[in-house]
Amino acid sequence: MTEDLGLDKPADRYQWLLNIFYISYIVFEFQALMWKIVRPNRWAAFVVFGWGIAASLQAATHNWESEMVCRWFLGLFEAGFGPGIPYLLTFFYLRHELGLRIGIFLAAAPLATTFAGALAYGITSGHSRLASWRLLFLVEGLPTVLMAAVAYFFLPVCPEQARFLTREEALIAKARGVRQVGDIERVGGIVWKDIGATFLDLKSWLPAFMYFSTNVGFASLPVFLPTILEDMGFSSIDAQGLTAPPFFLSFILTILSVYVADRTQQRGLVVILMSTIGFLGYVLLAACETVGLRYFGVFLAAAGIFPCIANILPWVLNNQGSDTRRGTGIIILNLIGQTGPLLGTNVFPKAEAPRYIKGMWISAAFTLFTGFVALCLRTLLVWENKKLDLKHGSKVELQSGESTIARGIPTDAGEENYGPSFRYVL
């Protein structure tokens, strides 16, 4: 690929292929709200089809410029899909159910990375007439194009219209929606004043800076890990294989951490714990020369950063009190957070290979910063919950009837749309 597309003249052309994806992703991040404006099955089909076409067309490129165009459109369609899935799940699940579902979706990243090396080797080790890298792009893109039809015909617009539910289950799903947000239409428009209120809310910005910090390491580790393992003395093939165990551990911990956070409603403490584990991993990679310790550091780094991502996303959605605010929170999260990969993929220059000591220390610092910001946000949310207790009554008062409703103060808000029982998830 380097020779076919002329990526080595000048040497930074490959880096720009990484950068252009994230630039496009950030520019088109506003598409997250399209899941509320357009019927979800139609929007999903559109962005999935577009992504598959852009990915497939990479196989037809013959120069760096055309590959840059494909990468730009990949970022555009990825911005319309990736952030929107966690947002769409809020239309179907209550706050205390949301983290696990988002975690299962995001756990696909470390799981895919577990098998990526072996899959790529299997696809490219044959004797196809196509260049191996072109075949790999087709294998990624063409099945995705076919999945657009699946999204259009089978993705439910709302819980009560899901084909796989019985009539009784559909009525229960509708009742859950009314309890969640009130008797309102959830798809078809946005509330502009909620967008402005979300941009002025500090609770929208702190998770975004956490997401930025975590993404510095999240984006770079899978890309540069094979090179780091080769420096430990492993062959190229063995290095690809040795990336699998750390990422499989990360897959398990991603699902386990979001489950624990859902059960305890203590998402901040989970983020602090996982970011500390990730920090220790990067410190070992930066400071140690012993192969065993450095490989153990890979386990800790992977086990920390992926679960952090999986808990930050639902934390944003947990703590916004309307559909429009939840969607806007996701936009802010990614506007700031997706600049992290721009930094993360640029602090590992080839000149510092194979140990990338500076990059490891930078990743360690930002991973630790994630835990610090999580502590700040949790402290703010504790204070906000005390104010809500004074306004509406504590949980004990709500359960005993000594609440705003019992005192005759009317409210038509659903429980999760700043109703009297709404409290921020810590």
N, C-alpha and C positions, 0 to 999 in steps of 0.2 A: 504493500500500500504506500509506503514511504517513497519508493521509486516511481510507482505508477502515477502518483499525484504530485510528485515533486515537493514533498513535505520537508525536505532537508535543505531547501534553498529558498529563503533563509531558514535558519534553524527553529525559529519561533512559530512556524506555520502550524505545527501540531497543537501547540498551546492555544493558538487562536481558534482551532476547531473545538476545543473545550470551552473557551470563553464565550464564543458566539452563541452557543446553546443557552448558557445562563443569562446572557444579556437579553436574548429574545424572551426567555422565560419570565424575566422580571418585567419587561415592557408590557407583556400581554397578560399579566397576573390578574387584571380586572375581570377576566373571564370566569373567575370563580362564582360570581353572582349570576352568571347565565344559567346555572342549574336551578335557580329560583324563577328566572324570567321565562325560560323556554322549558317545555316538557322534558324531563330528564332523559327519557329514552331517545328522543330526537337529538338532544345535544350530545349525549354519549356516543351515539352512532356517528355523528359528524366529526367529533374530535378523534375518535378511534380510527375511523376511516382515513382522516387526514394524516394522522401519525403513521399509519401503516404505509400509505403511499410515499410519504417523505422518507421513511426508513428504507423502503424498497428501492427508491430512486437513487440512493447512495451507491447501489451496485452498478449504476450506469454512468457514474461520474468519471471524468478523465483528467480533471485538473483540480487544483486546490480551490479555485473560485467557485466551481459548481458544487463541490462538497460543502463549502461554507454556506451556500444558499440552502442546501438540504438541511444542514444543521440548524439554520435559522428557523426553518419551518418546523423542524422537530421540537424546538423550544416553544414555538407558538402553540402547537397542538398539545404538548405536554402540560403547558400552563393551563389549558382549558380542561384537562382531565385530572391530573394528579391531585391538586389541591381541592378539586370539586368533590371527589369521592368521600373524604371525611365529612365534608359539609352535607352531602346528600344523606349520609347515614343519620344525621340529626333529624331528618324528616321521619325516620322510622324507629328510632330508639330513644329512650329516656336518658337523662344525664348520667345516672349511675350505671347504665348499660353500655354507654358509648365507647369507653376506653378500650374494652376488649375487642369490640368489632373493628375499631380503627387499628388496633394493634395487630389483628390478624391480617388486615390489608397491608400494613407497612412491614410486617414480618416477611412478606414476600421478597423484600430487598435483600436481607442477609441470606435467605434461603436460596434465592437465585444466584447470589454471589458464591454460595457454597458449591454449586454445580457448574458455574459459568466456565471455569477453566477446563474441566473435563468435557463439557459440551462443545466448547469452541475447538478443543483438540480433536474431538471425534468428527466434527463437521469438516474441519480443514485438513485432516490427515489423509483424505482420499486423493483420487487422481482426476478431479473434475476438470473439464475444459475451461471452466471459469476460474479466475483467480480466487484463492481461498477466502480472501476478505470480502470479495463481491458475493460469494455464496453465503457467507455468514450474514450479510445485510439482508439478503433475500429470505433467509430462514427466519430472521427477526420480523421482517416487514409483512410478508404475504399472509401468514396466519392472522396477523392483527387486522388486516383488511377484511378477512372473512368474519372476524369477531364483531365487526360493526353491525352486521345483520342480526347477530345474536342479541346485541345491546338494544337494537331498535325494537325487536319483536318480544323480548322477554324481560327487559328491565321494567319493573313496575313504576308507575308515575307517583303513586302514593300507596301506603300500606293497605287501605281498604280495596284497592284495585288489583292487588297482587293475585295472579292466576293460581298460585299454589296454596292459597288460603281458602278454607271453606267459608260459607256464608256467615256462620257464627263467629269464626275467627276474624273475618273482615269487620264485623260489627265491633268486636273487642278492640281491634286495631284502631278503628275510628274513634272509639271512646277514649283510648289512650292518647290520641292526638288532641282531642278536646281538652283533656286533663293537662296535657303538656303545654299547649299554646293558646287555648281558647278556641271558640268556634269561628275560625277564620280560614280563608282560602290561602294555602301556603305556596302555591305555584302560580305565577302569572304576573308578578310585579314586585317592586321593592319600595321601601319607605325611605325617602331621601334624607329626612331629618335624622333617622337612625344612623345613616352613613356618616353624617357630620358628627354626631354624638360619639360614635366609635373612634373616629380620628382624634377626638379631644380627650379620650379616656386613657389614662396612664396604664391601666390594666391591659390595654391592647398592645402597648409598645414594649413592655418588659418581656413578655414571651417572645416577641420578635427578635430582641437582642439575644435572648437565650438560644433561639433557633439559629441565628447568625453564628454564634460562638460554636455551637455543636456542629454546624455544617462545615466549619473549617476542617475538622478532622474527618467528618462523615464522607465528604466528597473525595478526599485525597487517599484515605487508607486503602480502599479496594483497588485504586489505580496503581499505586506504587508498591503495594505489598509484595507482589512477586519479585520485584527488583531487590527489595530489602531481604527477602528470604534467600535469594541467590547469593547475596553477600555473606550470608551465614554459612555458605559452603555447599548449598544444595544445587543440584542440576536444575535446568529450566523446567523440565517436566515435573520433577519432585517439588519444586517451588510452587507450581500451579496446584499440585495436589495438597500441599501443606497449608494452603489458604483455606481449605474447606473446613477443618475442625474449628478454628476460631469463629468463623461466620455461622456455623451450625449452632455453636453455643450461644452466639448472639441471637439467633432465631428463637431459641428456647427461652432465653431471658427476656426477649422483647414481649412475648405473649405472657410470660409469668409476671413481669413487672406491671403491665397494664391491668392484669387481673387483680393483683394485690391492691393497686391504686384505686380501682373501682370498688373493691370490697371495703376498703378502709376510708375512702374519700380523702386520702392524703397523698395527692399526686406530687406535691412539692417535695415532700420528704423522699419519695422514690427518685425524683430527678436529682436531688442532692446526692443521694447514695450512688446512683449510677454514674453521675459525672465524676465523683471522687474515684470510682473504680477506673474509669477511662483515663483520668489524669495520671494515676499511678502507672497505667500501662504505657503511656507516652513517655513518662519519666524513665522507665526501664529501657525503652527503645532508644532514648536519647543518650542516657548516661552509661549504659552497660555495654561491654564487649563480649561477654560470655554468651555463647549461642543459646544455651538453655534459658537463661534469664531473659534474653531478648525475645525469644519465641513465646515465653510466658507473658511478656509485655504485650505481644500481639493479641493474645487471648483477652487480656484485661482491657485493652483499647477497644477491641471490637465488642466486647461484652458491655462496655459503658456507653459508647456513643449511639448505637442503634436503639437501645431501649430509651435513651434520653429523647430522641426524636419522636418515638412512638408515644411518649407521655406528654410532650410539649403540645402536640397538635390537639389532642382532646382537651387539654387544660384550657386552651383558648376557647374552644367551643363550649366547655362547661360553664364559663363565666361571662357569657354574653346573653342578654335577656330577650332577644327577638331573632327571627330568622335572618332579617337583613343585617343585624349587628353581628350575628355569627358568621355570615358570609364576608362581611367587611373585615372582621377580625382575621379571617384566613388570608385575605388580601394583604393586610398590613404585615402579617406574619411572614409572608413570602416576599413581599417587597424588600423588607430588611434582611430576612433570613437567607434568601437565595443569593445575596452578595457574598455570603460566607464561602461558597465554593469558588468564587472568583479569586478570593484570597488563598483558600486552601490548595487549589491546584497550581498556584504560582509561587508557593514557598518551598517547592520541591524541584528546584532547577537541576538539569542534567549534570551541571558542573559539580553538584554536591552529592551525586549518586556515589555509592549505593546506600550510604547510611542516612543521608538527609538529616543531619543532626539539628540544624537550625529549624527545619520544618517540624521536627518532632517536638522541640521545645516550644515553638509557637502553638502547635496543636495542644500541647499539655496546658499552656497558659489559658487558652480560650476554653478548653474543657473545664478547667477549674473555675473560670469566670462564669460559666453556665450555672454551676452550683451556687455561686454567690448571688447571682441575679434571681435564681429560684428562691433563695432565702428571703431576699428583699420583697419579692412578689407575695410570698406566703405571709410575711409580716403585714403587708398592706391589706391582704384579704382578711386576716384576723380582725384588723381594725374596722374594715368595712362591715363585717358580719356583726360586730358589736353594735354598730350604728343601726343595722337592720333589726337587731333584737330590741333595741330601744323604741324603734318605730312601730314594729308589728307584734312584738312579744317574742319571748324565747321559744324554743321547741317545746318545752314543757307547757308553757302557756297556750301555745297553738293546739297541742294535743288535749288540753283540759278545757278549751273553749274560751280562755281569756285572751283572745287575739283581736286583731283589727276587725275581723268579720263579726265576732261575737259582740264587739263594742259598737257595731252598726256602721262601720266605715266600709263603703262599698268598694268592690274591686271586680273588674271583668277580665283581669289578666289571668292567663294560665299559670300553672305552678312554675313553669320554667321561663315564663316571660315576665319576670320581676313581680310575680304574685307574692302574697304575704309570706308564704313558706320558702321563697327563694333565698338560698344562702350560697355564698361563693364556695367552690370546692377548693380546699386548702392543698 
